[in-house]
Amino acid sequence: MTAKAKPVVIVVPDNAQSLDVSGPFDVFLEANRQAPGIANYEIRTLSACRERTIRAGGMSLLADGSIHDDDGAIDTLLVAGTPNYGQAYESIELHDWLRLRAPSTRRHGSVCTGAFFLGAAGLLDGHSATTHWQHAVELAERFPAVNVVPDQIYVEDGPLWTSAGVTAGIDLALKLVEDDHGRELALTVARRLVVFLKRPGGQSQFSVHLAAQIATEGRIQAIQHWVLDHLSLELTVHTLASRAAMSVRNFSRVFQQETGITPADFVEMARVDSARRLLEDTETPLQRVASSCGFANPDTMRRAFLRRIGTGPSEYRERFRR
């Protein structure tokens, strides 16, 4: 017996990020292919303007309709992001449409900078939300009534779902499929699309290895890479400053200026990131994981995990062991 179709709508603003649209779209479409008669998503794209033909990542996209002429049922509503998200503040007709349609959906949300459109419509007020890490500060400044969580792949707050940048929309859609039809189907879809089943919502949007590339000052960048290769050593700020041939005060100032975080924060992030990979990929005992990653003991590692990703090492391994 065929399950009743769940209407999924992706609203596409002008000059949308193409993966913000096609990523979630393909997840729901693949769920239909992999489980016919079980998963039955009716997916449609709606232009945020009156014209159905819109630009998306340098391509022309012919939407199924427009918010101005579509009154069909919506179970799941997502707003795609765009590099030109400044238009969110001027899209009065879209604000009105979102305020009218979103409350009647089972769940609604955004991908990447699509959060700015929800924010401008007042739909994020009083909720927790995320967006692309480069724009999280601006989202918080623009919408002070929103609890912006800047370093998560996706955030669920009741019926509101928001994801980080670009490909994180795939993670979000996989989670929605998992909630609807179970982990096995979500895993099958992920394998078919050759992506991870999930980078958990509590995980960082980008690993500390990517953060290491942010520094442009040669000495700081060199220290970052050295830290990543020597996590088991005692990595005090004095040790790092001495290696960089800088005073502690100057090193700390330049490091934070270059990376946006303190040396101690970077070291702890690096150790957590390394431990996380060991917990996901191996059965190494916690004591050895802690030691190899530079933590004094498992309890120190646990406190760092709770600070950085909101769960302890044992719980993390249980949930995300591959």
MOJO-V188235 format. One record per backbone hydrogen bond with DSSP energy under -0.5 kcal/mol. CO is the residue of the C=O (numbers start at 1). NH is the residue of the N-H. Records with the same first field share a line. If there is no record, write none. Layout:
CO: NH, NH
This chain:
5: 7
6: 42
7: 75, 76
8: 44
9: 11, 78
10: 46
11: 13, 80
12: 48
13: 16
15: 83
16: 18, 57
17: 20, 21
18: 21, 22
19: 23
21: 25
22: 26
23: 27
24: 28
25: 29
26: 30
27: 31
28: 32
29: 33
30: 34
31: 35
33: 36
35: 38, 39
37: 3
38: 40
39: 37
40: 6
41: 43
42: 8
44: 10
45: 64, 65
46: 12
47: 67
52: 54, 63
54: 61
55: 15, 16
56: 59
59: 56, 61
61: 54, 63
65: 47
66: 69, 70
69: 71
75: 106, 107
76: 9
77: 109
78: 11, 80
79: 111
81: 17
82: 85
83: 85
84: 87
85: 88
86: 89
87: 90, 91
88: 91
90: 92
91: 95
92: 96
93: 97
94: 98
95: 99
96: 100
97: 101
98: 102
101: 104
102: 105
107: 77
108: 161
109: 79
110: 163
111: 114
112: 115
113: 116, 117
114: 117, 118
115: 119
116: 120
117: 121
118: 123, 124
119: 122
124: 127
127: 147
129: 149
132: 135, 136
133: 136
135: 139
136: 140
137: 141
138: 142
139: 143
143: 146
145: 126
146: 148
147: 129
148: 150
149: 152
153: 164
155: 162
157: 160
159: 108
160: 157
161: 110
162: 155
164: 112
165: 168
166: 169
167: 170, 171
168: 172
169: 173
170: 174
171: 175
172: 176
173: 177
174: 178
175: 179
176: 180
177: 181
178: 182
182: 186
183: 187
184: 188
185: 189
186: 190
187: 191
188: 192
189: 193
190: 194, 195
191: 194
198: 200
200: 153, 203
203: 153
207: 210, 211
208: 212
210: 213
211: 214, 215
217: 221
218: 222
219: 223
220: 224
221: 225
222: 226
223: 227
224: 228
225: 229
226: 230
227: 230
230: 233
233: 235
234: 236
236: 240
237: 241
238: 242
239: 243
240: 244
241: 246
242: 245
247: 251
248: 252
249: 253
250: 254
251: 255
252: 256
253: 257
254: 258
255: 259
256: 260
262: 266
263: 267
264: 268
265: 269
266: 270
267: 271
268: 272
269: 273
270: 274
271: 275
272: 276
273: 277
274: 278
275: 279
276: 280
277: 281
278: 282
280: 322
285: 289
286: 290
287: 291
288: 292
289: 293
290: 295
291: 294
297: 301
298: 302
299: 303
300: 304
301: 305
302: 306
303: 307
304: 308
305: 309, 310, 311
306: 310
312: 316
313: 317
314: 318
315: 319
316: 320
317: 321
